[in-house]
Amino acid sequence: MEISRRNLLKLGTIFGAGSLLPGCAKEIVLKPKEDAPPPIGEEKFLRTVCGMCPAGCGIRVRNVDGRPVGVSGIADHPVNQGGLCPKGAAILQELYHPDRLKNPLARKGVRGSGKWEAVSWEEAFKSLGEGISKARANGKLPLAALSTPGTEDIHREILWELAGAAGKNNLFTLRFPWGDLADDAYEKMHGTRNTVWNLTRAKLLVSFGFDWLQSHPSHVEAQRVFAELRRGRSGSRAHIVQVEPRFSVSAAKADEWIAVRPGTGGILALAVARRLIEEGAYDADFVRAHVRGFDEFKRNIDSFSIRRASEAAGVPEETLRLLCVKFLSLKPAAVIGNRGTPFDQMAVHSLNVILGNAGPGKPFEVGARQDEKAEDDPDFKELPGVLLVDRVNPLFTSPARWKKILEEAPLVATVSPFLTETAMVSDWVLPCHASLEQSHLSFHASMDGKSILNAARGAVAPAYDTKHPGDIFLGLLQNIQKKNTDAHAFDSHFSSRLRELGAEPPAGEDSADIWRESPLPSPRRSVSVLPSGKIELGELAGLASSFHWPADEDGDFPNLLQLFSPLAFSRGEGAHLPYLMSIAGPQSAEMWETWAEIHPDTARKHGIFDKDGVWIESSRGRIRAKARITPAAVPGVVSVPIGLGHSAYGRWAQGVGSNPLEIAGENETTRVRLTRA
């Protein structure tokens, strides 16, 4: 009601009349009617590990009468120190999701028909075991397992054992470039992916193309490191520079945003490296002692001048020269990037190398994580008898590549709590527990260089006929080994592994089933584990010598596509949870719809206005999005989030928005054109 003078007088009359009522009438008319609150029931607080992303944050779960009703971070946990990201806050929505799978499913009819039959676990294990045995008898690859990257945990140990028992060590990881670290560069240059950033030591932090405050594998920890950099351990805050084609959350919080064209981060990094070498501002002693191939690298980056890089990236020369001055004056400097092309990854990391920032006690360290045993992104010369997909969704995150593989694979089984796109074209769907139902035993490296063991029982009993992923793999392993399936095998394996690691029960918790996080001794660290014992720059030097500079503007597709991963949809997951859908675009207040961030000049050329529907078309196809016109966008660049556009994955994800990965190239810059829808 509008509060005008007349309405104010009406309200005064009403309340004045109420004051003249007798006491009994006042009790009836004016006192709000409230039912007495129900008794709260038995309350417990249990410690466990959040499984909504690979970070391994410790969480405290409030249970009332055995039902989780709230979560919060554990204050003394070494990873998140009491913090909780939106994905962790959505963990209850995953637990109570109405579209969770309740039992194993077998396909009925043709693949992708959506027709299923509920079956027993014994039947599923028997059928998959027969598929593995049949492939082995025919001399074919018996099994290939595709899993998540980054985290070493108990289920992955068992999966590795299963892959080996099937005949070969054929465990693969499906990586998500917009949220993974530059592991390819680390492996090629240091001989291992076992790396960790200790960014809190830096006085200058430069990120090339990595929206690290949103897309880092450990969101809460990234925010904590940002706070420490801002406070400054020694009393002086670090200077943060974001080099990126989009005004991301990391760019907004940085001291400086350098807006560049997509695909030019590696070019700029090598231009800065050349300038630092020319100025003698690199760590010559470190390079002499620990780097191999430096002279070749120095020769082959001669064409990467500030002027040429400026033209390619669309950045003023003066901006790049000032960035070089910052590298000269603010030490130590740390340089970070994500998993783009091998050239971009190595070019960005080469700045850490020549500045001597790699190795024990430096912002970049080698040897702090557990061994990564899996291969990346399989390129099957022959399809396996059984393709086992463990909680990843390749048909969504890499549709062009995986559609044919999934169509032609003899037998496909997907481990997932939901019917994802990949599950929909599988022969068997093996439902795993929700995160709060799972026992966790995993190894993590914090961003201050600590190695952490997380061990905890599930916070709630499983609601359906689902299993822990490790229990699923043990069941398959027992079937291959012709052993009777032991219903308690995983519990025994879990307890035995804990005893091996010397874990102790926690103090002051309500349940004896919860185990406390314990630090692991860090492995010996060095700058490289390659046979030479040195960091290798030779491969990067070769790529630099044969580098093809970006071509001129394509008339048919005049704009560049920039994909990004919001925190809500990190790793391409999260759209099935309505809370995460509601916070998808914090900067543009967008939700429940795919949007495209476009500069006003670009929009004007195409006759597009804010909130118009637009078609974004590449040589691979087109998608529809909602135009958001913003001066913070880079002219000629169309920025689109990844995470929406599912054809399955539950009622809140299915049919909402578009998937830009359907029109984007893998590891290459994609050109697009815009038309008003």
Secondary structure, 3 states (H helix, E strand, C coil): CCCCHHHHHHHHHHHHHHHCCCHHHHHHHCCCCCCCCCCCCCEEEEEEECCCCCCCCEEEEEEECCEEEEEEECCCCCCCCCCCCHHHHCHHHHHCCCCCCCCCEEECCCCCCCCEEECCHHHHHHHHHHHHHHHHHCCCCCEEEEECCCCEEHHHHHHHHHHHHCCCCCEEECCCCCCCECHHHHHHHHCCCCEEECHHHCCEEEEECCCHHHHCCCHHHHHHHHHHHHHCCCCCCCEEEEEECCCCHHHHHCCEEEECCCCCHHHHHHHHHHHHHHCCCCCHHHHHHHEECHHHHHHHCCCCCHHHHHHHHCCCHHHHHHHHHHHHHCCCEEEEEECCCHHHHHHHHHHHHHCCCECCCCCEEECCCCCCCCEECCCCCCCCCEEEEECCCHHHHCHHHHHHHHHHCCCEEEECCCCCHHHHCCCEEECECCHHHCCEEEEEECCCCCEEEEEECCCCCCCCCCECHHHHHHHHHHHHCCCCCCCCHHHHHHHHHHHHHCCCCCCCCCCCCCCCCEEECCCCCCCCCCCCCCEECHHHHHHHHCCCCCCCCCCCCCEEEEEECCHHHHHHCCCCCHHHHHCCECCCCECCCCEEEECHHHHHHCCCCCCCEEEEEECCEEEEEEEEECCCCCCCEEEEECCCCECCCCCCCECCCCCHHHCCCCCCCEEEEEEEC
